[in-house]
Amino acid sequence: MKFELPKLEYSYDALEPHIDAETVEIHYAKHHQIYLNNFQAVVDKYPELADMTAEEILTNLEQINIDDADWIKLKNMGGGFVNHNIYWSNLGPNKEIDENLVQKINTEFGSLEKFKEQFTSLATTLFGSGWVWLVEEPNGKLNIYQLPNQDSPLTLGHKPILALDVWEHAYYIKYQNKRADYINAWWNTVTLI
Ligand SMILES: [Fe+2]
């Protein structure tokens, strides 16, 4: 399969002033593109992967039996590709509230504010590089957690809903060491809640 970078549904400067245009451009056109290129290079080596979607590869990662170094690349680069697809799709200049999701969050976390507090706390305390996720588990329940590096909730059998990238490349140009400021600003660009 030939994978493609999903087209951004907004311009590089559309998330200003919360996420600056330079960061969006480098993050999308350089970082995201490189994950895709490296993922494609591994997939192209193995005919048994040729008909699988990126999501299928991550979901079935533990069953894929290839060279160890290539397997690590598949996990890291495939995760980097798909995680960023989700990241960009969650963001935009205009709200597109998912009322069903908001209702579910209210029921399971007590309120939207309590949910945001827990999610933000996980993001500010994540050590090193990684992501914070809102996922739906197979039993239908929502959950939030940290994952390191470019690990994917798909590999855990979970459906990703909301993804916050807290790698430094996601915020360092504008926010430097002030990760908490980036996280607070990021909430303003999330469209679905
Ligand atoms: Fe990133």
Residues whose N, C-alpha, C, O or C-beta is under 5 A from the ligand:
A	BS01	LIG	D165 W167 A170
